């Protein structure tokens, strides 16, 4: 099976502090890989290196066999950062800028965005300033911008943080659809209960070092997490219905 993301001996030092230490792993095509570790373990830093937000001089990262330092490699990605750093513009202008970045058909993207507004129940926010949204609304907009180009690879850093139970259920409906479409998904999360249901593979990082990579099949993520980090993070589950499904948008 083809590896769409390859990280090889990635090391990063900020100041005099080593943040990442010879990090190596691969994400296989069509699989959902959960990236686990405690706060400060190096998850966000690793992801930012992959998506081009952190410069690194030691190691190599490729996305679909293209060097991650080449901006062309990012066209295959949808990226949800852990925290937003929104400009002081309106929601519609922000999502239009994503359209411009990916050079997509404006009419088709506009239709997709409208459906995503309905899916995540944020209709009517397009003329609101991003900085005025609630934390949950901001997270939904971040997810929408990651989905507008129907990406081959989704990279998400704590995507369900600050989301209410309804929104989390909708989010995982999207994930289910993307898995059926054989998309490649890389999720950093503390929500072990949720991700246990969807993960094909797991990577565990602790103190900047990879401690485990392998299949999630038949694994208890709480036990694995505790074994390799000594910590347990717990989360909430949810269950409800919706009027529009991710299948309607991405498969039709």
Steps between C-alpha positions, in 0.01 A plus 500: 500500500630844405616737776361848431687668786854405593686656791864394526734591787331833568672694777427850622658714770349829618749709692708239678208263553461192279132478403511213250760224507548291184126466440421246227170353383283446193128551437356252252252588229134451587551458874419705807798541729452634853791704635505469878703660776469727800515879484848610399595159360567640151178426312420855389863575418521190280179591319615858443820366343297279266272783384783747458446728799823411682835509319722204576857425397540142621304221339271465201123511447320407179132525407401278207874465426545880479725680746277668760709817464359532147167687518361278223486212748243689708236503224407144595439598862216618715636633830325581826736670749466457875437873550374759259691813411232667294549830317247776573281418203156350446435127474410517130820685409706248694346202321529680165873529565519121536333472162761733350786303658387169353399648160159333517183558303327784687145387431567143608682610815221745585247216478717275718550775759126564520440131567777496762340800672181297527680184603678672789201725573676832455268649238485878522856546626658579163483876559628481859857587585707193584636658817145549633401133479476268800777243548273222373399700193865577424582130511216422259627763254850353522360158414295643212807669349688168519224324306429749219753339262381143576862415593676168452666544839347650814737610775325615815630614836235460776216558251212441745631719782235755612234332286163408647375137486285561189795646310729216607251247365482689169879517485535124538234449235733687264790282616297185432424619147864589435607156622254338258648717224848365592627842599809523719436652844751601769341618827669622815259459789454439871152358442585133527139381530407666171806414294503137616199438273664635186879457518674250274846585632647683797818693564595590856751775572645592838763764582567556130567133422285243322419221744264289292377468142268226381151373444221609731315173441417316825686768699362671809611860446478584870738218583734589214497867595572424864775252410694744284425833667394421856193724459130451432278760332127447496225653294129512427287305255186611324209383288245692291364540149523765226314612191790493252776240484862513388412238238268754336793740453793279408339203326158627393 
